Amino acid sequence: LNPAVAEYSVQVTYLQLLLELPWNDCTKDNLDLKQAREQLDHDHFGLEEVKERLLEHLAVIKLKGDLKSPILCLYGPPGVGKTSLGKSVAAALGRKFGRIALGGLHDEAEIRGHRRTYIGAMPGRIVQTIKRCGSSNPVIILDEVDKISVSNHGDPSSALLEVLDPEQNTTFHDNYLDTEYDLSKVLFIATANNVGNINPALRDRMEMINIPGYILEDKIQIALHHLLSKQREAHGIKEQELILTPQIVEQIIAGYTRESGVRSLDKHIAKLARSRAKQIASEEAFAPELGAKEVEKILGKPKFLNEEYEVGGIVGVVTGLAWTEVGGDILYIESVLTPGKGRLSLTGNLGDVMKESATIAFEWVKAHCTELGIDPEKFEKYDLNIHVPEGAIPKDGPSAGITMVTSIVSTYTGRKVRDRIAMTGETTLRGRVTPVGGIKEKILAAKRAGITTLLLPEENRKDIEEIKPDYIRGLTFHYVRTNDDVLQLALEPQAQQ
């Protein structure tokens, strides 16, 4: 071609890409399982299920020599180490590492590439990442796969269907390349916060691995062995110049962070490191070990106090458990009677599902008032208001049914709610308790709040059996089938005089 022709540069860049792509170049996998395990343990504390799954994958490659790489999807709250786990997987396998951020992606061509007829056409992100890695078997992290958006430029999550199907991705078609590329050797690891936002067909192609939040003991170990050394290095502080004891770390976690992951904890340790760096640079005298008073001086007064969770023994106030995108949380449901004509009013920024739960709960209590010892005339003389505090925060979800039933019955009968008890579960008009999701996150939230007794639907018993014993130590579980079971366990028998 004449270099002056417009197509010249298009063809040259196309041919360069074809030559630079690592068609058959693969890095050799490190098949020493013991060494791989040590690498994973060194980089991450806990996360046993994920580590086991990756070691199984390695073992099969070692025995068979070849394996269509699985597509793993790590999902869980922010700050639990999903993305960083990908890096240590690549290091453990001895593979190249690439990362594709999918948050806010709305153009299908970002995945599949543009056709070469367009000006400024480029290959898709997948092909670009493989070219950058320089091998056909890298570990590629697909970050925030639940935050892809649909626009008039197509649906990128549908374009990912071919990439993330081990049966199809041997012949992945990129529009720019216009020829097939084998992606079966690539180990794709997707990360997500909320599984509900992932395209169902895409979710079906991936192996879902839940990474729940960490308990207090885990966070202390992570802070002492990972975060502290990282912040010392980032701030130019020697090991003997900043020392934190487990008690001080516990004080920081309990007083300043309320999260499932460790991102906020990391920021607070960074704040302590900056304060120490300033002391060193100013040549002030200091004790290497930080004391409780010094921590409070640097970080300010504790933001969270456990006293906030002391609501036991009050009529009409019940503690429920909720699942949120940042892990589990506890919420209070209050109800009160006011003179009126039997109307039901709901406050606290509730979504449609919670409003329906409240209506079902109220109707069930009215239908069973004689068995519950409630005077039917009360329904005609009083209005009932159900309130979920913190009205600025929208709340929705199908797990507050039994909590509302307990609150309503407690208000009408004057029976107190037992101390340090929390519950989750949906109810039907027949009074049957139905199962809910997010059990692991909810249990961590209850433990953080100092709750000791939990009421769960009978059908959620299997979820508890899958949880490590360390997570549920100190908690008592009661499994309920009907609203009557709930009331028997949650309310004190004697009505308030």
N, C-alpha and C positions, 0 to 999 in steps of 0.2 A: 504493500500500500504506500501511496505517496504520503509522507509525514504531514503534508498540508491539508489532507482530507480530514473532514470533521470526524469520520469514524475511526481514524487512526488511534487517537488517545483512548477511545472506548475499547477498541480491540486490545491495545497494549495492556491496559489495566486488567482486562478480563483474563488475558493469557498469563499475566503476572500472578493473578490470584490462583489460577489453575496450577501453576508451577509451585507456588508457595504453600499450597495446602498439603498437609501431611497425609497423603492418601493411604499409605501402608506403614507409616512410621509410628511405632508404638513404643512407649517406655516399658522397661521390664518391671513387673510387679515385685514388690518385696514380699515374698511368701513366708517369711518368718513370723508365725502367728504370735509367738511370745513377744517379739520385738514390737509388733503392731499393737498388741494389747498394752504394752508399757507406754507407747507413744500416746495412745488414747487416754490412758489413766493419768499421764503426766499433764495433758492439756485440759482435761475435764474431770471434775469430781462427780461421781454418781453416773446417771444416764446409762444404767446397766443394759436395758433392753436394746438401745441403739447400738451399743458397742458389741453386744452378742450377735446382732443381725449382721453387722459389718464383718465380724470375724468368721461367721458362717459363709458369707460371700467369698471371703479370701480362701477358706478351706476348700470350697468347691473348685475355685480356679486352680488351686494347688493339685487337687486330685485329677481333674479333668483336663486342665490346661486351657480351657476356653469356656466362656459362659456369657450368655446374653445378659448384659448388666441389668439388674432390677432398677426400677424407678422408685426411690424412697421419698416419702413426703413427711417431713418432721413438722408437727404442728403443736402449738402451745403458746402460752402468754409471752409478751416481749421480755427480753433480757434473760432468757434461760439458756442461751448458748447454741441456738439452732444454726446460725450462719457460721459461727466460729468452729462448730463441730465439723463442717465441711472441710475447712482448712486442715484440721488435724487428721481427717480421714485421708486426704491427699498425701499428707506427710507420712502417715502410717503405711499407705500402699506404695509410696515412692512414685506417685503420679504427679503430673502437672496439674495446676489448679486454676480454674476460671470461674468468674461470677457474673451472672446476668441479673440486673435489677429489673424486676417486672412491675414494680409499683407504679400505677398510673399509666401503664402502657395501653394505648388505644388503637394502634395501627397494626393491622395484620402483616404488613410488609416488613415490620421490625423483626418478625420471626422468620417469614418465608423469603424475604428479599424482594427487590423491585425487578420488574422485567427490564432487560437492557435497552429497550426502545426509549425509555424515559431519560431525560437529562438529569444527571446527578444520581443515577441508579446505583444502589449499593447492595451487597449481599446481606442476608439476614443476620441477626445477632448470634445465632447458633454457629453459623459458618465462620463469622468474624472471630468468635471466641476460640474456635478450634485452630484457626490460622495463628492466632496470637499465642496459643499454648504450644503449638509446634509438635503436637502428637495427636494420634487418632483415639487415644484412650485416656483423656484427662478426667478429672472429677470436676463437674460443672454444677455450681449452686444456682438454682433458679429461685431467686429471693422474692418473697412476698407474692406467691402465686395466687393468693386470694384477693389481691388488690388490682387485678387487671380490669380495665373498663371497656365497655363496648361503645363504638362510635360509628359514624357513617363510613369509616375506613375499614369496616369489617370487625370481626371478633377475634382478637389474638388468642383467647383461650381455646377456641376451636382449632386455630392453626397449630396449637401445641399438641393437639390430639395425636398427630402423626409422629411428632418428636418423642412423645412420652409413651408410645406403645411399643413394647419390645418386639411384637410381631411385625410391625410396619416400619420401624425406624432403620431397618437394614437398607432401605431404599428411600431415604429422605430426599424430597425434591425441593431444591431451592430455586426460586424463579430466576435469580441472577445467574447462578451456575448453569441452569438448564440441563443439568445432568444429575444422576442419582449419587448420593453420598451415604456411606454406611456409618450410622450413629450407634450401632449396637454395642460397640466397645466402650462407649462413654458411660461413666457412672453419673447419672443425673440425681441430684438431691434437691428436692423442692422444699421450701419453707413456707409456713402460713400461720397466721394467728387464729383465724376463724374459718373452720372447715366448711361451714354453711355457705360461705361466699364463693366457694370453688365450683366451677361448672361440674354438674353431676357426672357427665361422661368422662371428664378429665380425672375426677376423683376415683372413678372406677378403675382407671389404668394404673394408679399409683398404689404403692404399699404404704398404708398410713401408720405412722409411729407417733404416739402421743408423748410429748415431753411436758410433764406437769411442772408446777412450781416447786421450789425447794422448801423444806422445813427449816426451822431455826438452826438446828444442829448442822445441817448441810451448809447453810449460808455462812456460819462461823468458820467452817473448814475452808470454804471457797475464799473467804476474805483473807484468812491468814496465809494460805498457801498459794493463791493466785493473784488476787486483787492488790494486796499490800505490796508484793514484790514488783508488780507491774507499775504501780504508782510511784514507788521509790525510784525506779529506773527512769520513769518519765519526768521526774522532778529533780534528778541529779542528787538524790539523797543516799548516803551509805546505809547499809543494813543496821549498823549499831546506832544510827542517829534518829531512827523512828521505830519505836517498838509498840505494838498494840497487844494487849492481853485478851484472851477469849471473853473475859467479863466485859471489857470495854467495847468489843465488837458487838456483843449481845445488847449492850446499852444503845449502841447506834442503830442496830436493826429494830429493836423494840420501840425506840423513841422517835426515830426520824424516817423510817421507811415502812411503807405498807404496800408490799408488792409481792408478786410471785417469783419474779426473776431477781437479778442482782445489779441491775443497771443503776438504780438510785443509790444503792449501797456503795457502788464504785465511785459515784460522784461525791458522796460524803467523805470517803477515804481520800479522794483527790483534794478535797477542801482542807483536810487535816495536813496532807503532804505540802500543800502550798503555804500553809501557815508555818510549818516547820522550816520550809525552804527560806522563808523570809527571815526567820530567827537566825538561821545559819549564815545567810548573806549579810545580815546586820551585825553579826558576831555577838549576839546576845547569849547569855548563859541559859541553858535549858537542861531538863532531865530527859534522857532518851525515851523513857516510858511515859506515855500520855496517861494522865489521871482523869477520873470522871469529871471533876470540876473544869479542867482544862478543855475537855471535849465540849462541855456545855457552853464554855466561853466562846469557842470557835464556831460551833454549829448553831448556837442560840438555844432557847428553851425547847425541850422536846415537843414535837408537833402532835404526837399521838400518846394518849394516856389510856391505860387499860381500864381506868374507872368508867370510861364512856360506855363500856360494855356491861356495866352492872345494872341490869333492869329486872332481875329476878324478883319474884314475889309481888309483882304489880298486877292488878286486874286489867285485862284487856290488851296488854302489851306482850307480843310474842316475837321471838327471834326467828327469822327465816333465813334461808341460805340461797344465794343467787350466783349464777355463772356470768362473768363478764369477760370481755376480750383481754383484759389484763389479769385474768385469773379469777379466783372465787372472791365473794364478798358476803358479809352478813347484812341483813336489813331488818328493820323493825316494822311490825305491822300493828297499828294501834286502832282501837275502836272505842266509841263513846256513845251513850244514849242522851238524847236531848228531847224535851217535851215536843210532841208533834203528832203526825198522823200515820206513822209507820213507813215513811219514805227511806230509801237507801241512798246515801250520797258518798261519792268516792273522791278523795283528794290525794295529791302527791305525784302528779305528772305520770299517770299510769297509761300503758298501751292497751289496745283492744283485748288482748288475750288475758291480761290481769283483771280488766273490768269484768270480763265474762266469768273468770274464776270467782270474783267477789260476789257476783249475782248468784252463781251456782251454790256457793257456800251459804249465802243468806237464805235462799229458797230451801236448802236442805235442813237448815236449823229450824226454819218455820214449820216444815213438814214433820219434824221429829220433836217438837217443843215439849210434848207431854212426857216422853221418855227422858228428856234432858232436864226435866224439872223447871221448865220456864212457863210462867203464866201467859196463856195466849193473849190476854188483854194487853200485855206489854207491847205487842206488835202494833196495836191500834193507838196506843197512847204516846209512844215514843218514836222518834226518828233515829236511825242508826247512821253514824258517820264513820267510814273506814279511811284511815290516813296512813300513808307510807312517807315518813319524814324525808327531808332533802328534796323538796319539790322542784328544784332547779335541774335535777338529774332525771332524764326520761327513764322509766322502768317498764320492762315488759318481759314476758316469758311465762311458760306453763308450769312453774314449780312452786307457786305460792298458795295453792288451793287449800291444803290442810292447815297451813299457817293461819289463813283467814277464818276457817271454821273454828279453830281453837280460840282466836281472838274474839269472835262474835259470841261463842258460848260462854267464855270467861266474862264478857261484859254483861250479858243477860242474866247469868246465874250468880255473879259476884265471886266465883271461885278463882283463887289466885293461880297464876302460872308458876310451875316449879322453877327453881333456881338453876341457872347455867344449862338450859336445855334449848336446842335449836332443831328445826325440822325442814324437810323439803319433800315435796310430793304434790301431785295434782289430785283433785277429787272429782267424782261424777255426781250426778243428781241422786243416784242410788247409794251414795256414800262409800263407793269403792275407791281405794287409793291406787293411782296408776303411776308407773315409773317415770323418772326424769333423767336428764343427762347431766354431764359435767360434775359427776360425783367426787372425783379426785380433787378437783379445784375447790369444791365446796367444803370438803373435809379440812383442807389446809386452812381455809378462811376461818372455819370454826375453831381450829386449834390455835391460830394466831390470836383469836379473840378470847381465849381462855374458857371456851365452852367444853363441858365434859360429857354431856349426854346428847346423842343424836337420834332422831326418829327418821327412818327412811322407808320407802315402799319395799314390800317383800321382794318384788321382782328386781330390785337393785342389789340384792344380797350378793349376786355373782360379781358385781363391780368391786365390792369390798374385798372379796377373796383374791382379787388380782392385785391388790395394793400391798406394797411392802409393809411388814409388821411395824417397822420404825415409824412410819407415817401415822399409824393409828394407835400408837402406844398412849395409854392414859385416856382413851375415849371409850365410852360405852355405847353400843349400838342396839337399838330396838327396831325390829322390822314389823311394819304394820300393813294390814290388809284393808281395814275399814276405818271410817272416821271415828267409830266408837273406840277402837284400839288406841287411836291417837289421843282422844280426850282422856281416856283412862290413865295414860302414861304422862300426859302433859299438864293436867290440872290437878291441884290439890283437892282432896275429896270434900273438905268442909267449906261451905260457902262463907263469905265474909259477913260478919254480923253488923 
